[in-house]
Amino acid sequence: MLVRIVKLSFEPTKIEEFLANFETVKDKIRNFEGCNFLELYRDQNNTNIFFTYSYWNSENDLNNYRHSDLFKTVWSKTKPLFNGKPEAWSVDKLASLE
């Protein structure tokens, strides 16, 4: 399993637009082949900073999403809302406690 973490920083005036768009696409992203989990987080202190966490069966599945029409549509609506360069990490989960 691959865990993808993406940090997104938005113009404060564009946050509601981002959240509205995320609401319309979140199920499509989560149900994309190979995606098993999706969450959106918001920084408590810097409320214009968000993080997505997604779990993918493999790097190939993530890359298929990143080259899909769905991603292109999501990215074309999200990218103009940024006030900083997004950052992304693909990581392996080493431990998980509940």
MARDO-237387 format. One line per 10 residues: number of its first residue (from 0); their letters; for each residue x, y negated, z negated of N, C-alpha, C. Coordinates in nm, 2 decimals, always signed. Atoms other than C-alpha are relative to their C-alpha. Layout:
<sites>
NUM) A) X,Y,Z,X,Y,Z,X,Y,Z  ... $
</sites>
This chain:
<sites>
0) MLVRIVKLSF) +0.08,+0.12,+0.00,+0.00,+0.00,+0.00,+0.09,-0.12,+0.00  -0.07,+0.13,-0.01,+0.11,-0.35,+0.08,-0.09,-0.11,-0.06  +0.08,+0.11,+0.06,+0.00,-0.65,-0.13,+0.05,-0.13,+0.07  -0.03,+0.12,-0.07,-0.01,-0.98,+0.06,-0.05,-0.12,-0.09  +0.02,+0.12,+0.08,+0.01,-1.31,-0.14,+0.02,-0.12,+0.09  -0.02,+0.12,-0.08,-0.05,-1.64,+0.04,-0.04,-0.12,-0.09  +0.02,+0.13,+0.07,-0.02,-1.98,-0.12,-0.04,-0.11,+0.10  +0.06,+0.10,-0.09,-0.23,-2.25,+0.04,-0.01,-0.13,-0.07  +0.02,+0.13,+0.06,-0.21,-2.62,-0.04,-0.08,-0.09,+0.09  +0.09,+0.07,-0.09,-0.49,-2.84,+0.09,-0.01,-0.15,-0.04 $
10) EPTKIEEFLA) +0.04,+0.14,+0.03,-0.57,-3.21,+0.12,-0.12,+0.00,-0.09  +0.11,+0.00,+0.09,-0.79,-3.28,-0.17,-0.14,-0.02,+0.06  +0.13,+0.03,-0.07,-1.07,-3.42,+0.06,-0.04,+0.12,+0.09  +0.03,-0.11,-0.09,-1.06,-3.09,+0.26,-0.03,+0.13,-0.08  +0.02,-0.12,+0.08,-1.11,-2.84,-0.03,-0.14,+0.06,+0.03  +0.14,-0.05,-0.02,-1.49,-2.81,+0.01,-0.01,+0.06,+0.14  +0.01,-0.06,-0.13,-1.45,-2.75,+0.38,+0.07,+0.14,+0.00  -0.07,-0.13,+0.01,-1.20,-2.47,+0.31,-0.08,+0.10,-0.07  +0.08,-0.10,+0.07,-1.42,-2.31,+0.05,-0.12,+0.04,+0.07  +0.11,-0.04,-0.07,-1.72,-2.32,+0.27,+0.03,+0.09,+0.12 $
20) NFETVKDKIR) -0.04,-0.09,-0.11,-1.53,-2.16,+0.56,+0.04,+0.14,-0.06  -0.04,-0.12,+0.07,-1.38,-1.90,+0.32,-0.13,+0.09,-0.03  +0.12,-0.07,+0.03,-1.73,-1.81,+0.21,-0.06,+0.07,+0.12  +0.06,-0.06,-0.12,-1.84,-1.74,+0.57,+0.09,+0.12,+0.05  -0.09,-0.10,-0.06,-1.53,-1.52,+0.65,+0.05,+0.10,-0.09  -0.06,-0.08,+0.10,-1.44,-1.35,+0.33,-0.04,+0.15,+0.02  +0.04,-0.14,-0.02,-1.64,-1.03,+0.40,+0.05,+0.06,+0.12  -0.06,-0.04,-0.12,-1.51,-1.01,+0.75,+0.14,+0.04,-0.02  -0.14,-0.03,+0.03,-1.15,-1.03,+0.62,+0.01,+0.13,-0.08  +0.00,-0.11,+0.09,-1.22,-0.78,+0.34,-0.03,+0.13,+0.08 $
30) NFEGCNFLEL) +0.05,-0.12,-0.08,-1.39,-0.53,+0.59,+0.08,+0.02,+0.12  -0.09,-0.03,-0.12,-1.11,-0.56,+0.85,+0.07,+0.13,-0.03  -0.06,-0.13,+0.02,-0.97,-0.22,+0.91,+0.14,-0.01,-0.06  -0.12,+0.00,+0.08,-0.69,-0.15,+0.66,+0.01,-0.09,-0.12  +0.01,+0.09,+0.12,-0.79,-0.42,+0.41,-0.08,+0.07,-0.11  +0.07,-0.07,+0.11,-0.89,-0.27,+0.07,-0.04,-0.09,-0.11  +0.02,+0.08,+0.11,-0.91,-0.57,-0.15,+0.03,-0.15,+0.04  -0.03,+0.14,-0.03,-0.93,-0.95,-0.13,-0.05,-0.09,-0.11  +0.04,+0.09,+0.10,-0.94,-1.22,-0.39,+0.06,-0.14,+0.03  -0.04,+0.14,-0.01,-0.91,-1.60,-0.39,+0.02,-0.06,-0.14 $
40) YRDQNNTNIF) -0.03,+0.07,+0.13,-0.75,-1.79,-0.68,+0.02,-0.15,+0.02  -0.03,+0.14,+0.00,-0.73,-2.16,-0.76,+0.08,-0.04,-0.12  -0.09,+0.05,+0.11,-0.45,-2.32,-0.96,-0.08,-0.09,-0.10  +0.08,+0.08,+0.10,-0.59,-2.46,-1.29,+0.05,-0.14,-0.01  -0.05,+0.13,+0.01,-0.36,-2.76,-1.29,+0.01,-0.08,+0.13  -0.01,+0.06,-0.13,-0.31,-2.83,-0.92,-0.11,+0.05,+0.08  +0.12,-0.06,-0.05,-0.66,-2.78,-0.80,-0.01,+0.00,+0.15  -0.01,-0.01,-0.14,-0.57,-2.83,-0.44,+0.08,+0.12,+0.05  -0.08,-0.12,-0.03,-0.35,-2.51,-0.45,-0.08,+0.12,-0.02  +0.07,-0.12,+0.01,-0.51,-2.18,-0.38,+0.09,+0.12,+0.04 $
50) FTYSYWNSEN) -0.07,-0.12,-0.03,-0.38,-1.82,-0.35,-0.10,+0.10,+0.05  +0.08,-0.12,-0.04,-0.52,-1.52,-0.16,+0.09,+0.12,-0.03  -0.07,-0.13,+0.02,-0.43,-1.17,-0.27,-0.08,+0.10,+0.08  +0.07,-0.10,-0.08,-0.51,-0.89,-0.03,+0.08,+0.13,+0.00  -0.06,-0.13,+0.00,-0.43,-0.52,-0.03,-0.02,+0.06,+0.14  +0.01,-0.06,-0.13,-0.35,-0.35,+0.30,+0.06,+0.14,-0.01  -0.06,-0.14,-0.01,-0.29,+0.02,+0.38,+0.14,+0.00,+0.04  -0.13,+0.00,-0.05,+0.02,-0.07,+0.57,+0.03,-0.13,+0.06  -0.04,+0.12,-0.07,+0.22,-0.35,+0.73,-0.06,-0.01,+0.14  +0.06,+0.00,-0.13,+0.08,-0.24,+1.06,-0.14,-0.05,+0.00 $
60) DLNNYRHSDL) +0.14,+0.05,+0.01,-0.28,-0.30,+0.94,+0.00,-0.15,-0.02  -0.01,+0.15,+0.01,-0.18,-0.65,+0.82,+0.03,-0.07,+0.13  -0.04,+0.06,-0.13,-0.01,-0.72,+1.15,-0.12,+0.00,+0.10  +0.12,-0.01,-0.09,-0.32,-0.60,+1.34,-0.10,-0.11,-0.04  +0.08,+0.11,+0.04,-0.52,-0.85,+1.13,+0.05,-0.13,+0.05  -0.07,+0.13,-0.04,-0.27,-1.13,+1.19,+0.00,-0.03,+0.15  +0.01,+0.02,-0.15,-0.30,-1.08,+1.57,-0.14,+0.02,+0.05  +0.14,-0.02,-0.04,-0.68,-1.04,+1.57,-0.06,-0.13,+0.03  +0.08,+0.12,-0.02,-0.94,-1.28,+1.70,-0.05,-0.06,-0.13  +0.05,+0.05,+0.13,-1.08,-1.30,+1.35,+0.11,-0.09,-0.07 $
70) FKTVWSKTKP) -0.11,+0.08,+0.06,-0.74,-1.43,+1.21,+0.01,-0.13,+0.08  -0.02,+0.13,-0.08,-0.71,-1.68,+1.50,-0.11,-0.10,-0.03  +0.11,+0.08,+0.03,-1.05,-1.81,+1.43,+0.01,-0.06,-0.14  -0.02,+0.05,+0.14,-0.99,-1.84,+1.05,+0.11,-0.10,-0.01  -0.11,+0.08,+0.01,-0.65,-1.99,+1.10,-0.02,-0.14,+0.07  +0.03,+0.12,-0.07,-0.77,-2.25,+1.35,-0.08,-0.10,-0.08  +0.08,+0.09,+0.08,-1.02,-2.38,+1.10,+0.07,-0.04,-0.13  -0.06,+0.02,+0.13,-0.79,-2.36,+0.80,+0.13,-0.09,+0.01  -0.13,+0.07,-0.02,-0.46,-2.49,+0.93,-0.01,-0.16,+0.00  +0.01,+0.15,+0.00,-0.58,-2.86,+0.99,-0.03,-0.05,-0.14 $
80) LFNGKPEAWS) +0.04,+0.04,+0.13,-0.68,-2.87,+0.62,+0.12,-0.01,-0.10  -0.12,-0.01,+0.09,-0.33,-2.82,+0.47,+0.06,-0.14,-0.02  -0.09,+0.11,+0.02,-0.12,-3.08,+0.31,+0.14,+0.04,-0.03  -0.13,-0.06,+0.02,+0.18,-2.85,+0.28,+0.01,+0.13,+0.08  -0.02,-0.13,-0.07,+0.33,-2.55,+0.45,-0.05,+0.12,-0.08  +0.04,-0.12,+0.08,+0.16,-2.23,+0.35,+0.12,+0.10,-0.02  -0.10,-0.10,+0.03,+0.38,-1.96,+0.19,-0.06,+0.13,-0.01  +0.06,-0.13,+0.01,+0.33,-1.59,+0.22,+0.11,+0.10,-0.04  -0.08,-0.11,+0.04,+0.48,-1.28,+0.06,-0.07,+0.13,+0.02  +0.04,-0.14,+0.00,+0.44,-0.91,+0.13,+0.08,+0.07,-0.10 $
90) VDKLASLE) -0.06,-0.06,+0.11,+0.51,-0.72,-0.18,-0.05,+0.14,-0.03  +0.05,-0.13,+0.04,+0.49,-0.37,-0.32,-0.04,-0.01,-0.15  +0.05,+0.00,+0.14,+0.29,-0.32,-0.64,+0.08,+0.11,-0.08  -0.08,-0.09,+0.08,+0.52,-0.16,-0.90,-0.07,+0.05,-0.13  +0.07,-0.03,+0.12,+0.29,-0.16,-1.20,-0.14,-0.07,+0.00  +0.13,+0.06,+0.01,-0.08,-0.23,-1.27,-0.06,+0.06,-0.13  +0.06,-0.04,+0.13,-0.24,-0.23,-1.62,-0.13,-0.06,-0.01  +0.13,+0.06,+0.02,-0.60,-0.27,-1.70,-0.04,+0.02,-0.15 $
</sites>
